[in-house]
Amino acid sequence: MPSDSVLAPFYVGADLLDAYAIQLPVGSNDDLEVLARAGFERQAWWIRALTRVRDVVMATVGVKSSRAVGAAAAARGPVIGFFPLLSKSARELVLGEDDRHLDFRLAILLRAGAAGDRELVVVTVVHCHNWLGRAYIAVIAPFHRVIAPASLEQAARAI
């Protein structure tokens, strides 16, 4: 887990905590927001399909759809995909949402290596509040572990 992320204080006691990284091609765009949008707004068909299934299933227990989360967030400020943009620096974006069942944070970091190479890192931190949050994470986590790296690869390919 990146110790230099602004999310590092939230790692303690997380119900889901992971990080994935990908090397960016030489000469690729280093605008973090452009990279994040490439990875999270133009997702593969299978990720969009899984999101639709998630929305239908979770509606049965009163959890907001991704579209509803995105629409509510867009009314308050900028979004990337359907995730509210909580903070932005030249080196790190933080997306996330707090809900009755869990608090979710996603950090996207751009790291420079000594040899001029660059790495794009995505960090996920989730804190559950109740049984619904824990059940949700138990079901979603295996998909998340495939979607997060795929989104990074999408960002690297798109730029």
Summary of the structure (lengths in Angstrom):
residues: 159
radius of gyration: 15.4
end to end distance: 25.0
largest distance: 50.9
contacts: 467
relative contact order: 0.24
helix: 42%
strand: 29%
